[in-house]
C-alpha cells in the first residue's frame, strides 16, 4: 500500500437518515492491533443524495496510519460519542 502514499481514497456515499447524529461521520483505516488512523471527518452536505468523497491518504498517515501495515478496508462510523 505504500505506493498510495500520495494518493486519495475515493468513494461514494448516500446517507438517508442521520437519526440523532449531529456531528456527522468519521472514517478510519486499521493497520493491526492498536495501530489505526485517528478519525477523519466525512462531511455530508445533503441527506438522500449520493456524494463523492475524496480523502488524501496523507491525511490518514498524518493521523497515525502505518500504511505498510493496512489489513482492513476503511470504516465509516458516527463521530465518537454519537
Secondary structure, DSSP 4 states (H G I P E B T S, - for coil): -GGGTT-EEEEEE--S--TT--S-EEEE-B-STT-BPPPEEE---STTS-EEEEEEHHHHHHTT--GGG--S--EEEEPTT-
